[in-house]
Amino acid sequence: MQASKQYADGGFMNTYQPSVQRVPEGRPTLADLMFRGERRTPARPLPTHDPRETWASPVETGLRATWLGHSTVLLEIDGHRILTDPVWGARVSPLPFLGPKRFQPVPVAIDALPPLDAVLISHDHYDHLDYPSIRALAKLRVPFVTSLGVGLHLEAWGVPAERIVELDWWERITLPSGLTISAAPAHHYSGRGLRDRNVTLWSSFALRGERHAVFFSGDTGLSPAFAEIGRRLGPFDLVMLEVGACHPAWGNIHLGPDNALKAWEQLGSGRFLPVHWGTFNLAMHPWAQPADVLLTQAPEGLVMPRLGEPVEPARFEVVEPWWLWGTAANWQDAGLPALPARE
């Protein structure tokens, strides 16, 4: 790890200058995050889809994605299956009884997943590296690909060392199945406690199969790295960028919807699947605000399926604002049409 260009003075650091500076004034306190703000959780259970029947059918275009909540996506790309930042736990917190709680269960259990070719872990924060999920996935004998240093967590939780691959930025590995996974820069930080800040690295990732390529941002702020990633690892058919849990005080480490659109433009290609939203109460903004902003500013090119709904980006045509179902206590009184059932 110490040979990494991102490592200095006992920890990892961001080596790209952020394009957005954080606003230190108004930084939310712990009390703010726990008790203040309006409409931070859905007013009713969100519409979901059971993906198992679709997963059993062929991927006709070669690329299919199933958003399972927050940054957890099952990617099917040219015959390979990759699971990103798997979080099935009820809370993203060091304490099982306190901290941000999931709005509702994941649409499908871990033991109902199809066979996986790899699990991808971007960094070690609780909403991306989840202890009970890793313990369950360790039993599946699937390889894990992650950032430098994160493997120590995985080993401690039951993943054999021989099934862990750690990558530095711009390093890559080709899986036995033939899929290439490249680590790329992100502007963020790491740590799960008071004494391990930046002991492990944080990354974005690019996945390339025989015909298709996908970019996964992990957690990151906006930086010139996006344009370089597009040049070196693109073009992409699908980009998955974080859009939620944002605040002006965190402007250099989280994108939010506005900067996600800028990052998408700098990457230069691909349909846009927003992640890192709609699952946990992690910031002061209304829970559905990122989706509202994106639909208003970029109605073309967005891929925004319901929870658990497998979609092939090349065939995704119109965004249905399904999240509106969770923003009004009474759907009819809000003057909104009934949300149709989807099989």
C-alpha positions as CSV (number, residue, x, y, z in Angstrom):
1,M,0.0,0.0,0.0
2,Q,2.8,2.5,0.9
3,A,4.1,2.2,-2.7
4,S,0.9,3.8,-3.9
5,K,1.1,7.4,-5.3
6,Q,-2.1,8.1,-3.2
7,Y,-0.3,7.1,0.1
8,A,1.7,9.6,2.2
9,D,2.4,10.4,5.8
10,G,0.6,7.3,7.1
11,G,-2.6,7.4,5.1
12,F,-4.2,7.8,1.7
13,M,-5.0,11.1,0.2
14,N,-6.8,12.7,-2.8
15,T,-4.3,13.5,-5.5
16,Y,-6.7,15.4,-7.8
17,Q,-7.8,18.9,-6.8
18,P,-11.6,19.1,-6.2
19,S,-13.6,21.1,-8.7
20,V,-16.0,22.2,-6.0
21,Q,-15.0,23.5,-2.6
22,R,-17.0,22.6,0.5
23,V,-18.9,25.3,2.3
24,P,-17.8,25.0,6.0
25,E,-20.6,27.4,7.2
26,G,-23.8,25.6,8.1
27,R,-22.1,22.2,8.5
28,P,-24.8,19.9,10.0
29,T,-24.3,18.6,13.5
30,L,-25.1,15.1,14.7
31,A,-28.3,16.4,16.1
32,D,-29.2,18.0,12.8
33,L,-28.6,14.7,11.0
34,M,-30.6,12.7,13.5
35,F,-33.6,14.9,14.2
36,R,-33.9,17.9,11.9
37,G,-35.1,18.4,8.3
38,E,-38.4,17.8,6.5
39,R,-39.5,14.9,4.3
40,R,-36.3,13.0,4.8
41,T,-38.1,9.6,4.7
42,P,-40.8,8.4,2.3
43,A,-44.4,8.8,3.4
44,R,-45.3,5.3,2.4
45,P,-43.5,2.1,1.2
46,L,-41.9,2.5,-2.2
47,P,-42.9,0.4,-5.2
48,T,-40.6,-2.5,-5.7
49,H,-40.1,-5.3,-8.2
50,D,-39.1,-8.9,-7.6
51,P,-36.2,-9.4,-10.2
52,R,-35.8,-13.2,-10.0
53,E,-37.9,-14.1,-13.0
54,T,-36.2,-11.6,-15.2
55,W,-32.7,-12.7,-13.9
56,A,-33.6,-16.2,-15.1
57,S,-34.1,-14.9,-18.7
58,P,-31.3,-14.0,-21.2
59,V,-30.0,-10.4,-21.4
60,E,-30.9,-9.7,-25.0
61,T,-28.8,-6.6,-25.4
62,G,-25.9,-7.9,-23.4
63,L,-26.2,-5.3,-20.6
64,R,-28.7,-5.3,-17.8
65,A,-28.7,-3.5,-14.4
66,T,-30.8,-4.1,-11.3
67,W,-30.7,-1.3,-8.7
68,L,-31.3,-2.9,-5.3
69,G,-31.0,0.3,-3.2
70,H,-28.4,2.9,-2.4
71,S,-25.2,1.9,-4.3
72,T,-26.0,-1.8,-4.6
73,V,-26.5,-2.8,-8.2
74,L,-26.5,-6.3,-9.8
75,L,-24.8,-5.8,-13.2
76,E,-25.1,-8.3,-16.0
77,I,-22.6,-7.4,-18.6
78,D,-21.7,-9.6,-21.6
79,G,-22.4,-12.8,-19.7
80,H,-20.8,-11.7,-16.4
81,R,-22.6,-10.8,-13.1
82,I,-21.1,-8.2,-10.8
83,L,-22.6,-7.0,-7.5
84,T,-21.5,-3.4,-6.4
85,D,-21.2,-2.2,-2.8
86,P,-23.7,-4.8,-1.3
87,V,-25.6,-3.5,1.7
88,W,-28.5,-5.6,3.0
89,G,-28.2,-4.5,6.6
90,A,-31.0,-2.7,8.4
91,R,-28.7,0.1,9.5
92,V,-25.5,1.7,8.2
93,S,-23.9,2.3,11.5
94,P,-21.4,0.7,13.9
95,L,-24.3,0.1,16.2
96,P,-27.1,-2.3,15.3
97,F,-29.7,-0.4,17.3
98,L,-28.8,3.2,16.3
99,G,-28.0,5.1,13.2
100,P,-29.5,5.5,9.7
101,K,-32.2,2.9,9.1
102,R,-33.2,1.4,5.7
103,F,-36.5,2.7,4.4
104,Q,-37.6,-0.8,3.5
105,P,-36.0,-4.2,2.9
106,V,-34.0,-5.0,-0.2
107,P,-36.4,-6.5,-2.8
108,V,-34.5,-9.8,-2.9
109,A,-32.5,-11.8,-0.3
110,I,-28.8,-12.5,-0.8
111,D,-29.4,-16.2,-1.0
112,A,-31.7,-15.6,-4.0
113,L,-29.1,-13.9,-6.1
114,P,-28.0,-15.6,-9.3
115,P,-24.4,-16.9,-9.4
116,L,-21.9,-14.0,-9.2
117,D,-18.5,-13.5,-11.0
118,A,-17.3,-10.9,-8.5
119,V,-18.4,-8.5,-5.7
120,L,-17.1,-5.0,-6.1
121,I,-16.4,-2.8,-3.0
122,S,-15.5,0.9,-3.6
123,H,-14.5,1.8,0.0
124,D,-15.0,1.0,3.6
125,H,-17.8,3.3,4.8
126,Y,-20.7,1.6,6.5
127,D,-23.2,2.4,3.7
128,H,-20.8,0.6,1.2
129,L,-19.1,-2.1,3.3
130,D,-21.7,-3.9,5.4
131,Y,-20.7,-6.6,7.8
132,P,-23.7,-8.9,7.7
133,S,-23.8,-8.7,3.9
134,I,-20.1,-9.6,3.6
135,R,-20.5,-12.5,6.0
136,A,-23.4,-13.9,3.9
137,L,-21.6,-13.3,0.5
138,A,-18.4,-14.9,1.9
139,K,-20.2,-18.2,1.9
140,L,-20.8,-18.0,-1.9
141,R,-17.1,-18.5,-2.8
142,V,-17.2,-15.4,-5.0
143,P,-14.1,-13.2,-5.6
144,F,-14.0,-9.7,-4.1
145,V,-12.4,-6.7,-6.0
146,T,-11.8,-3.6,-3.9
147,S,-9.5,-0.7,-3.1
148,L,-6.1,-0.9,-1.3
149,G,-6.4,-1.9,2.3
150,V,-10.1,-2.9,2.3
151,G,-9.1,-6.6,2.1
152,L,-8.2,-6.5,5.8
153,H,-11.8,-6.0,6.7
154,L,-12.9,-8.7,4.3
155,E,-10.4,-11.2,5.7
156,A,-11.5,-10.5,9.2
157,W,-15.1,-11.2,8.2
158,G,-14.5,-14.5,6.7
159,V,-13.4,-13.9,3.1
160,P,-10.3,-16.0,2.3
161,A,-7.3,-13.9,1.2
162,E,-7.0,-15.8,-2.1
163,R,-10.4,-14.5,-3.1
164,I,-9.6,-10.8,-2.5
165,V,-8.0,-8.5,-5.1
166,E,-7.0,-5.0,-4.1
167,L,-6.4,-2.4,-6.7
168,D,-4.7,1.0,-6.8
169,W,-6.0,3.7,-9.1
170,W,-5.5,2.8,-12.8
171,E,-4.7,-0.8,-12.0
172,R,-6.8,-3.5,-13.4
173,I,-7.6,-7.2,-13.3
174,T,-9.2,-9.6,-15.8
175,L,-11.5,-12.1,-14.1
176,P,-11.4,-15.8,-15.2
177,S,-14.7,-15.1,-16.8
178,G,-13.0,-12.6,-19.1
179,L,-14.4,-9.3,-17.6
180,T,-11.8,-6.5,-17.0
181,I,-12.2,-4.4,-13.9
182,S,-10.1,-1.2,-13.6
183,A,-9.9,1.0,-10.5
184,A,-10.0,4.7,-11.1
185,P,-9.7,7.9,-9.0
186,A,-12.4,9.2,-6.7
187,H,-12.3,12.3,-4.4
188,H,-13.5,11.0,-1.0
189,Y,-12.1,9.6,2.2
190,S,-12.3,6.4,4.3
191,G,-12.6,5.1,7.8
192,R,-15.1,3.2,10.1
193,G,-14.1,4.7,13.4
194,L,-12.2,7.5,15.1
195,R,-8.7,6.1,14.6
196,D,-8.7,4.7,11.1
197,R,-9.4,7.7,8.8
198,N,-7.8,7.2,5.4
199,V,-6.1,4.0,6.3
200,T,-7.7,2.4,3.3
201,L,-8.2,3.7,-0.2
202,W,-11.4,4.8,-2.0
203,S,-12.0,4.2,-5.7
204,S,-14.3,4.3,-8.6
205,F,-14.3,1.4,-11.1
206,A,-14.7,0.7,-14.8
207,L,-15.9,-2.7,-16.0
208,R,-15.4,-3.8,-19.6
209,G,-16.7,-6.9,-21.3
210,E,-16.5,-8.1,-24.9
211,R,-19.1,-5.5,-26.1
212,H,-20.1,-3.2,-23.2
213,A,-18.5,-1.0,-20.6
214,V,-19.9,0.4,-17.3
215,F,-18.6,3.1,-14.9
216,F,-19.3,3.0,-11.1
217,S,-18.4,6.1,-9.2
218,G,-18.5,4.8,-5.6
219,D,-18.5,7.9,-3.4
220,T,-16.8,11.0,-4.8
221,G,-16.8,14.7,-5.3
222,L,-16.4,16.4,-8.7
223,S,-12.8,16.6,-10.0
224,P,-10.9,16.7,-13.2
225,A,-10.5,12.9,-12.9
226,F,-13.8,12.3,-14.6
227,A,-12.6,13.7,-17.9
228,E,-9.4,11.6,-17.6
229,I,-11.4,8.5,-16.8
230,G,-13.6,9.1,-19.9
231,R,-10.5,9.3,-22.0
232,R,-8.6,6.4,-20.6
233,L,-11.3,3.9,-19.7
234,G,-14.3,4.9,-21.9
235,P,-16.5,5.0,-23.8
236,F,-19.2,3.7,-21.5
237,D,-22.6,2.3,-22.2
238,L,-23.8,3.0,-18.6
239,V,-22.5,5.3,-15.9
240,M,-23.6,4.8,-12.3
241,L,-23.0,8.1,-10.3
242,E,-23.9,8.9,-6.7
243,V,-26.5,11.6,-6.4
244,G,-27.9,11.5,-2.8
245,A,-26.7,12.1,0.8
246,C,-25.3,15.5,-0.2
247,H,-24.8,18.8,1.5
248,P,-22.9,22.0,0.7
249,A,-20.5,21.3,3.5
250,W,-19.6,18.0,1.8
251,G,-19.3,19.5,-1.7
252,N,-15.8,18.2,-2.3
253,I,-16.6,14.6,-1.3
254,H,-20.1,14.0,-2.6
255,L,-21.5,14.8,-6.0
256,G,-25.2,15.5,-5.4
257,P,-27.5,15.7,-8.5
258,D,-26.1,18.9,-10.0
259,N,-22.4,17.8,-9.9
260,A,-23.4,14.3,-11.0
261,L,-24.7,15.8,-14.2
262,K,-21.4,17.6,-14.7
263,A,-19.5,14.4,-14.0
264,W,-21.6,12.6,-16.6
265,E,-20.8,15.3,-19.2
266,Q,-17.1,15.0,-18.4
267,L,-17.2,11.2,-18.7
268,G,-18.5,11.8,-22.2
269,S,-20.6,8.8,-22.8
270,G,-23.2,6.3,-21.5
271,R,-26.8,6.3,-20.1
272,F,-26.9,7.6,-16.5
273,L,-28.2,5.3,-13.6
274,P,-28.3,7.4,-10.4
275,V,-27.2,5.5,-7.2
276,H,-26.6,6.4,-3.6
277,W,-30.1,7.7,-2.9
278,G,-33.6,6.6,-2.0
279,T,-32.6,4.1,0.7
280,F,-31.2,5.7,3.9
281,N,-31.7,9.0,5.6
282,L,-28.1,10.3,5.5
283,A,-28.4,14.0,4.8
284,M,-30.6,17.0,5.4
285,H,-32.3,17.2,2.0
286,P,-35.7,15.6,1.3
287,W,-35.2,12.0,0.4
288,A,-36.5,12.3,-3.2
289,Q,-34.9,15.7,-4.0
290,P,-32.0,14.1,-6.1
291,A,-34.5,12.3,-8.3
292,D,-36.6,15.5,-8.8
293,V,-33.6,17.5,-9.7
294,L,-32.3,15.0,-12.2
295,L,-35.7,14.5,-13.9
296,T,-36.0,18.3,-14.3
297,Q,-32.6,19.0,-15.6
298,A,-31.8,15.9,-17.7
299,P,-34.9,14.1,-18.9
300,E,-32.9,12.5,-21.7
301,G,-30.5,9.6,-21.0
302,L,-31.5,8.9,-17.5
303,V,-32.1,5.3,-16.4
304,M,-34.2,5.4,-13.2
305,P,-36.0,2.0,-12.6
306,R,-37.9,1.1,-9.5
307,L,-36.2,-0.8,-6.7
308,G,-35.4,-4.3,-7.9
309,E,-36.5,-3.7,-11.5
310,P,-34.0,-5.1,-14.0
311,V,-33.5,-2.9,-17.0
312,E,-31.5,-3.0,-20.2
313,P,-30.2,0.6,-20.6
314,A,-30.3,0.4,-24.4
315,R,-34.1,-0.2,-24.2
316,F,-35.0,2.1,-21.3
317,E,-37.0,4.9,-22.9
318,V,-39.0,7.0,-20.4
319,V,-38.4,7.7,-16.7
320,E,-41.6,7.1,-14.7
321,P,-41.4,9.2,-11.5
322,W,-42.2,6.3,-9.3
323,W,-40.7,8.0,-6.3
324,L,-43.6,10.4,-6.2
325,W,-45.6,7.5,-4.7
326,G,-43.4,7.9,-1.5
327,T,-43.6,11.7,-1.3
328,A,-47.3,12.2,-0.5
329,A,-49.2,10.8,2.5
330,N,-52.3,10.5,0.4
331,W,-51.7,9.9,-3.3
332,Q,-55.2,10.9,-4.5
333,D,-55.3,14.0,-2.4
334,A,-52.1,15.1,-3.9
335,G,-53.7,15.1,-7.3
336,L,-51.4,12.5,-8.7
337,P,-52.5,9.5,-10.8
338,A,-52.4,6.1,-9.4
339,L,-49.2,4.3,-9.9
340,P,-49.9,1.3,-12.2
341,A,-48.7,-2.2,-11.2
342,R,-45.7,-3.4,-13.1
343,E,-45.1,-7.1,-13.7
